[in-house]
Amino acid sequence: MDENLGVSEKEIIEFRKKKLEKIKAKKLNPFPSKSDKDYTCLEALNDQKNLLKNEKKITLGGRIMALRGHGKLVFADIVDQTGKVQAAFKEDILGKDFELVELVDVGDFVDVTGPLFITKMGETTVKVEKLKVLAKALRPLPDVWHGIQDEEMRYRKRYLDILLNPELRDLFVKKAKFWQTIRDFMIEQGFLEVETPVLENTCGGADANPFVTHHDYLDIDVYLRISMGELWQKRLMVAGFDKTFELGRQFRNEGVSREHLQDYTQMEFYWAYANYEDSMALVEAMYKKIAKNVFGTSKYVMNGMEVDFDKKWAKIDYTTAINKAFQIDVLKMSEIELKKLLKGKKIDFRTTDRKGRLIDLLWKQIRRDIAGPAFLINHPVEVSPLAKRKEDNPRLTERYQVLIAGSENGNGYSELNDPIDQADRFSEQSQMREEGDIEAQMHDREFVEALEYGMPPTTGFGVSERLFAFMVDKPVRECVTFPLLKPDKPQAKVKRVRKNKLLPN
């Protein structure tokens, strides 16, 4: 049976190790390679009428999450991924094997074999005729009823947090369904799923600070991608593909907030012979399908705002919204004038920020009050280095962002396929990097060369797991199974090895 209260964890571990040795002394393997499980808990409950009628013996496998009783009758809760079933251990049924019951604890994995019966309390129960230990737990679980209260400990021991919190477990089941719905939707629309490089010589496709690592064999520094293969998928448009998408992990060496992580999942698609208006229609249909398939509703409360995916999606003009809010025309303002305005509004900016970054800071003051869903359109060229210019106003671009609950939850545009214009914009971005803007984009000359071979009119779009976090109204970090943390103990310095030689740290 489990340990008494008031005993230290160290004493409990020693006590359980002694039990482990006693199990071994019985010539039993406390860590066998296979279970005899032939029913899940849910299957047993769903089929209980038939199992009771035929007195069929079944084997359930799972973790003991509670032990009750003593002496000649002990009850246990056996839990697997599908649910919980009670098990009854009786001395007159198990005989000498009843001694093994005294050697199991809450947290142990076991097989229990026997027929089902219904207790006087009406609970479906296995009358255990055989008990098999699958894995002896040496450490005690935290309080099953209260779980782990310390936030950092919850993240550090996430496996226990999930084990003790069924709602959190259900959250990750929903998240898997969220991404599967997106994948299925894209495939149904005729898109081909592709894989593009995670390690890049030149990272692009977004305004972000990349992680840098070293490729020992090639002896070069490389970047972890900051987009879901944007410039690679566009190369595939050059190669003759019409519709592609990729779903995977990307990395940005930036801060953590309610909406931001350093590594996260994103989906991006690229669609040849279509423009941003076609893309908007497709994205709206996809979001509505996610709402219906994953959550079964179109209405949500996010960030304290009511959001209904089924209502008409508004279109908000980028520069008009800023001009209305601040009584200015951002297209006509110089960098000096914009910095003066920001300073007067007490909005922080960097001295190296160019016009595009300054305009975007103004927009962010407006965005936080928009519930949506809505499309933000007509972005200035300065904030959209990869988007195609509008024919009727070349100072603006054919770009859109999905606005939900005061944040951007999706970004798309008609892709720039003019290699000369693209090279010019990359040059400006490179200058911004040299002046200290670490989020400005790099000049990818190989991509420009690919465009010189010709890329058809193409629209692209990307959405990250931020959307899921908003739909469940939780910080994005809470929606990650194992968020990155600082180590709880000092790390030893890693020595890199190349060609059998130690490299300096």
C-alpha positions in Angstrom: 0.0 0.0 0.0 1.0 3.6 -0.4 3.2 5.6 2.1 2.0 7.4 5.2 1.6 11.2 5.1 4.4 13.2 6.7 7.2 11.1 5.3 9.9 12.8 3.2 10.2 12.1 -0.5 13.7 10.6 0.1 12.3 8.2 2.7 9.4 7.2 0.3 11.9 6.5 -2.5 14.0 4.3 -0.2 10.8 2.5 1.0 9.7 1.9 -2.6 13.2 0.6 -3.5 12.8 -2.0 -0.8 9.4 -3.0 -2.3 11.1 -3.3 -5.7 13.7 -5.7 -4.2 10.9 -7.8 -2.7 9.1 -8.0 -6.1 12.4 -9.2 -7.6 12.8 -11.7 -4.8 9.5 -13.3 -5.9 11.2 -14.0 -9.2 9.0 -11.4 -10.9 10.2 -8.8 -13.3 9.0 -5.3 -12.2 9.8 -3.9 -15.6 8.6 -6.4 -18.2 8.7 -5.5 -21.9 5.1 -6.3 -22.7 1.6 -5.9 -21.2 -1.1 -8.5 -21.5 -3.7 -5.7 -21.9 -6.6 -6.6 -24.3 -9.1 -3.9 -23.4 -8.8 -0.2 -22.8 -10.8 1.2 -19.9 -13.2 2.9 -22.3 -13.7 -0.3 -24.3 -14.4 -2.2 -21.1 -17.0 0.3 -20.0 -18.7 0.5 -23.4 -18.8 -3.4 -23.6 -19.7 -4.0 -20.0 -23.2 -5.4 -20.6 -21.7 -8.1 -22.9 -18.8 -8.8 -20.6 -21.0 -9.1 -17.5 -23.4 -11.4 -19.3 -20.7 -13.8 -20.5 -18.5 -13.4 -17.4 -15.6 -12.9 -19.8 -12.2 -12.3 -18.3 -10.3 -9.3 -19.5 -7.0 -7.6 -18.9 -6.7 -3.9 -18.3 -3.4 -2.1 -18.2 -2.8 1.3 -16.7 -1.5 3.4 -13.8 -2.7 3.0 -10.3 -4.1 6.4 -9.3 -5.8 5.6 -6.0 -5.7 2.8 -3.5 -8.4 2.2 -0.9 -9.0 -0.3 1.9 -6.7 -2.6 3.7 -6.6 -6.2 5.0 -8.3 -8.7 2.9 -9.9 -6.3 0.4 -8.3 -3.5 -1.5 -9.7 -1.3 -4.2 -7.6 0.5 -6.9 -8.4 3.0 -9.6 -6.7 1.8 -12.9 -6.3 4.7 -15.4 -5.2 4.7 -19.0 -5.5 7.3 -21.7 -9.2 6.5 -22.3 -10.5 6.6 -18.8 -10.7 4.8 -15.4 -12.0 1.4 -14.1 -11.9 0.2 -10.6 -10.1 -3.0 -9.6 -10.8 -5.1 -6.5 -8.1 -7.2 -5.0 -9.4 -9.9 -2.6 -7.2 -12.3 -0.6 -9.5 -15.3 -1.1 -9.3 -14.9 -4.9 -5.6 -14.0 -5.3 -4.3 -16.4 -2.6 -0.6 -16.1 -2.1 -0.4 -13.6 -4.9 -2.3 -11.2 -2.6 1.2 -10.4 -1.1 2.0 -8.5 -4.3 -0.8 -6.1 -3.6 1.1 -4.9 -0.5 4.1 -4.1 -2.8 2.3 -1.8 -5.3 1.8 1.9 -4.8 -0.1 4.8 -6.4 1.8 5.6 -9.6 2.7 2.0 -10.5 1.7 0.6 -13.8 0.0 -2.8 -13.6 -2.0 -5.3 -15.5 -5.2 -6.6 -13.8 -7.0 -9.7 -15.1 -10.4 -11.0 -14.2 -14.2 -10.7 -14.9 -16.2 -7.5 -14.4 -18.8 -7.1 -11.7 -20.9 -4.2 -10.4 -20.3 -3.1 -6.7 -23.1 -2.2 -4.3 -22.2 1.4 -5.1 -22.9 0.7 -8.8 -19.3 1.0 -9.9 -18.0 -1.2 -12.8 -15.1 -3.2 -11.3 -12.6 -5.9 -12.3 -12.5 -8.8 -9.9 -8.8 -9.3 -10.1 -7.6 -12.9 -10.4 -4.1 -12.0 -11.6 -1.9 -8.9 -10.9 1.2 -8.1 -12.9 3.5 -5.2 -12.2 4.5 -3.4 -15.5 6.6 -0.6 -14.0 7.4 0.2 -10.4 7.3 3.9 -9.7 10.0 5.0 -7.3 8.9 8.6 -6.8 5.5 9.4 -5.3 3.1 11.5 -7.5 2.1 14.9 -6.3 -1.3 15.3 -4.6 -3.7 13.9 -7.1 -6.5 16.3 -6.1 -4.5 19.5 -6.1 -1.8 18.8 -8.7 1.3 21.0 -9.0 0.6 24.6 -7.9 4.0 26.2 -8.7 3.9 27.4 -12.3 7.5 26.8 -13.2 7.4 23.3 -11.7 4.3 22.6 -13.8 6.3 23.4 -16.9 9.4 21.7 -15.7 7.5 18.5 -14.8 4.9 18.8 -17.5 4.4 15.0 -17.7 3.0 15.2 -14.1 1.0 18.3 -14.9 -0.7 16.5 -17.8 -1.1 13.3 -15.8 -2.9 15.1 -12.9 -4.9 17.6 -15.0 -7.4 15.9 -17.4 -8.4 19.3 -18.9 -4.8 19.9 -19.9 -4.6 16.5 -21.5 -7.8 17.2 -23.4 -6.3 20.5 -24.5 -3.4 18.7 -26.3 -5.9 16.3 -27.9 -7.7 19.3 -29.3 -4.5 20.8 -30.5 -3.7 17.7 -32.4 -7.2 17.8 -34.0 -6.6 21.5 -34.8 -3.5 20.8 -36.9 -5.1 17.7 -38.4 -8.1 19.7 -39.5 -5.8 22.3 -41.2 -3.8 19.5 -42.9 -7.0 17.7 -44.1 -8.4 21.0 -45.3 -5.4 21.9 -47.4 -5.2 18.4 -48.9 -8.9 18.6 -49.8 -8.3 21.8 -51.6 -5.6 20.2 -53.8 -2.5 21.4 -52.0 0.6 19.1 -51.8 2.3 18.8 -48.4 6.1 19.4 -48.8 9.2 19.6 -46.6 11.7 22.4 -46.9 15.1 23.0 -45.1 15.2 23.8 -41.3 18.8 24.8 -41.5 19.5 27.7 -43.9 22.5 29.6 -45.2 20.3 32.7 -45.5 17.1 32.9 -43.5 14.1 34.7 -44.9 10.4 34.9 -45.1 9.8 37.0 -42.0 11.0 40.0 -40.0 12.7 38.1 -37.1 16.0 37.5 -35.3 17.2 33.9 -36.1 19.0 31.4 -34.0 22.5 30.6 -35.3 24.2 27.3 -35.0 27.3 25.7 -36.5 27.5 22.9 -39.1 30.6 21.0 -38.1 31.1 18.9 -41.2 30.7 21.8 -43.6 32.4 24.2 -41.1 29.8 26.9 -41.7 27.4 28.8 -39.5 23.7 28.2 -40.4 20.4 29.6 -39.3 17.3 27.9 -38.0 14.4 28.9 -40.2 12.2 31.7 -39.2 9.4 30.9 -41.6 7.7 27.7 -42.9 9.9 27.6 -46.0 8.5 30.7 -47.6 11.3 31.3 -50.0 11.7 27.6 -50.6 8.0 27.1 -51.4 8.2 30.0 -53.9 11.1 28.2 -55.5 8.6 25.3 -55.9 6.3 27.6 -57.8 9.2 28.4 -60.1 9.7 24.6 -60.4 6.1 24.2 -61.7 4.1 23.2 -58.6 0.7 25.0 -58.3 -0.3 24.4 -54.7 2.0 23.5 -51.8 1.9 23.7 -48.0 4.1 22.9 -45.1 3.3 22.3 -41.5 6.2 22.2 -39.0 8.4 23.9 -36.4 10.1 27.3 -36.9 12.4 29.3 -34.6 12.8 33.0 -33.6 15.4 34.2 -31.2 13.1 36.6 -29.5 11.2 37.2 -26.2 8.4 35.2 -24.6 5.0 36.8 -24.0 1.3 35.7 -23.9 1.5 35.5 -27.8 5.1 34.7 -28.6 7.5 31.7 -28.3 11.0 31.0 -29.6 10.0 27.7 -31.3 6.5 26.9 -32.4 4.4 25.2 -35.1 3.2 27.1 -38.2 1.5 26.2 -41.5 2.2 28.1 -44.7 0.6 27.6 -48.1 1.5 28.9 -51.6 -0.9 29.0 -54.5 0.0 29.8 -58.0 -2.2 31.6 -60.5 -4.2 33.2 -57.6 -3.9 36.5 -55.6 -4.5 37.7 -52.1 -8.3 38.0 -52.6 -8.5 34.3 -53.5 -6.3 33.5 -50.5 -8.6 35.5 -48.1 -11.7 33.5 -49.2 -9.8 30.3 -48.7 -8.5 31.3 -45.2 -11.9 32.4 -44.0 -13.3 29.0 -45.0 -10.5 27.2 -43.3 -10.9 29.1 -40.0 -14.6 28.4 -40.0 -13.9 24.7 -40.5 -11.5 24.7 -37.6 -14.1 26.3 -35.3 -16.7 23.7 -36.3 -14.5 20.6 -36.4 -12.3 21.2 -33.4 -14.5 23.2 -31.0 -18.1 22.7 -32.3 -18.9 26.4 -32.1 -18.3 29.7 -34.0 -18.5 31.9 -30.9 -15.6 32.5 -28.5 -14.4 34.8 -25.7 -10.7 35.7 -26.4 -8.7 38.2 -24.5 -11.9 39.5 -22.9 -13.5 40.0 -26.4 -16.4 38.2 -28.0 -15.5 36.7 -31.3 -17.9 35.0 -33.8 -16.3 33.3 -36.8 -19.7 33.1 -38.6 -20.3 36.8 -38.7 -19.3 38.9 -41.7 -15.5 39.4 -41.7 -14.8 43.2 -42.0 -11.9 44.6 -44.1 -9.9 47.3 -42.4 -7.6 49.6 -44.4 -4.2 49.9 -42.8 -3.3 53.5 -43.6 -6.9 54.7 -43.2 -7.1 53.3 -39.7 -3.8 54.9 -38.7 -4.7 58.2 -40.3 -8.1 58.2 -38.5 -6.6 57.4 -35.1 -3.7 59.8 -35.2 -4.9 62.5 -37.7 -1.9 62.0 -40.0 -1.0 60.6 -43.4 1.8 58.0 -42.7 2.6 57.7 -46.4 3.6 61.4 -46.5 5.5 61.5 -43.3 9.3 61.2 -43.0 11.1 59.1 -40.5 12.0 62.2 -38.5 8.3 63.2 -38.3 7.2 59.7 -37.3 9.8 59.4 -34.5 8.7 62.8 -33.2 5.1 61.6 -33.2 6.0 58.3 -31.4 8.0 60.1 -28.9 5.1 62.5 -28.2 2.8 59.5 -27.8 5.4 57.8 -25.4 5.7 54.8 -27.8 9.1 53.2 -27.5 11.2 52.8 -30.7 14.9 52.2 -31.6 17.0 55.0 -33.1 17.8 52.6 -35.9 14.2 51.9 -36.8 13.3 52.7 -40.4 9.9 54.1 -41.7 8.3 50.6 -42.0 9.0 49.7 -38.4 7.8 53.1 -37.1 4.5 52.9 -39.0 4.0 49.4 -37.6 4.4 50.6 -34.1 1.6 53.1 -34.7 -0.6 50.3 -36.1 -0.1 48.1 -33.0 -1.7 50.8 -30.9 -4.9 50.4 -32.9 -4.8 46.6 -33.3 -5.3 45.7 -29.7 -8.9 47.1 -29.6 -10.2 45.2 -32.7 -12.2 42.0 -31.8 -12.6 40.8 -35.4 -12.5 38.5 -37.2 -11.4 41.0 -39.7 -8.9 41.3 -42.6 -6.3 44.1 -42.4 -5.5 45.2 -46.0 -3.5 47.7 -48.1 -0.3 47.6 -46.1 2.4 50.2 -47.1 5.4 48.7 -49.1 7.7 49.7 -46.2 6.1 47.1 -43.9 5.8 44.3 -46.6 9.1 43.5 -48.2 7.8 40.3 -49.9 4.4 41.4 -51.0 3.3 42.6 -54.5 2.5 46.2 -55.0 -1.1 47.3 -55.8 -1.4 48.3 -59.5 -3.7 51.3 -58.7 -1.4 52.5 -55.8 2.2 51.2 -55.9 2.9 52.6 -52.5 0.6 49.9 -51.0 0.7 46.1 -51.3 -1.7 43.3 -51.9 -1.4 42.0 -48.3 -3.8 41.0 -45.6 -3.6 39.9 -41.9 -6.3 38.1 -40.0 -7.2 40.2 -36.9 -8.7 38.3 -34.0 -9.1 39.6 -30.4 -6.6 42.4 -30.7 -3.9 40.4 -32.4 -2.7 39.2 -35.8 -3.6 35.5 -36.3 -2.5 34.9 -39.9 -0.6 36.7 -42.6 -0.9 36.5 -46.4 -0.3 38.4 -49.6 0.1 38.3 -53.3 3.7 37.3 -53.6 6.3 39.6 -55.1 7.5 37.9 -58.3 9.4 40.9 -59.9 13.1 40.0 -59.3 14.3 43.6 -59.8 11.8 45.0 -57.2 12.6 42.1 -54.9 16.3 42.7 -55.1 15.8 46.4 -54.3 13.7 45.6 -51.3 16.2 43.0 -50.0 19.0 45.7 -50.4 17.0 48.1 -48.3 16.4 45.4 -45.7 20.1 44.5 -45.7 21.0 48.1 -45.0 18.6 48.1 -42.1 20.4 45.0 -40.7 23.7 46.8 -41.0 22.3 49.7 -39.1 21.4 47.4 -36.2 17.9 46.1 -37.0 18.4 42.4 -36.3 14.8 41.6 -37.4 15.3 43.0 -40.9 15.4 40.4 -43.7 18.6 39.2 -45.3 19.4 39.6 -49.0 18.8 36.1 -50.5 20.5 36.4 -53.8 19.8 32.8 -54.7 16.1 33.4 -54.3 16.3 36.5 -56.5 18.1 34.4 -59.1 15.2 31.8 -59.0 12.7 34.6 -59.6 14.7 35.7 -62.6 13.7 32.3 -64.2 10.1 33.4 -63.7 7.5 32.7 -61.0 3.8 32.8 -61.9 1.4 35.0 -60.0 1.3 33.4 -56.5 -0.4 34.0 -53.2 0.9 32.8 -49.8 -0.4 32.6 -46.3 0.9 31.5 -42.9 -0.8 30.8 -39.5 0.9 29.7 -36.3 -0.3 28.0 -33.1 -1.1 31.4 -31.7 -4.5 30.9 -33.3 -5.2 27.8 -31.3 -4.1 29.5 -28.1 -6.5 32.4 -28.8 -9.4 29.9 -29.5 -8.9 28.3 -26.1 -8.2 31.7 -24.5 -4.9 30.7 -22.9 -1.3 32.0 -23.1 0.5 30.3 -26.0 3.1 28.8 -23.6 0.3 27.0 -21.8 -0.6 25.3 -25.1 2.9 23.8 -25.6 3.5 20.3 -24.2 7.1 21.0 -23.1 7.9 24.7 -23.1 11.6 25.7 -23.0 12.9 26.6 -19.6 16.3 27.6 -18.1 18.0 24.5 -16.6 17.4 24.1 -12.9 21.1 23.3 -12.5 24.2 24.9 -14.1 25.0 23.4 -17.5 28.4 22.0 -18.4 30.0 23.7 -21.4 29.5 21.8 -24.6 32.6 20.9 -26.6 32.1 20.7 -30.4 34.0 18.1 -32.3 34.9 18.4 -36.0 37.3 16.1 -37.9 38.4 14.5 -34.6 39.6 17.8 -33.3 38.1 19.7 -30.4 36.9 23.2 -31.3 37.0 26.1 -28.8 33.8 26.7 -26.9 
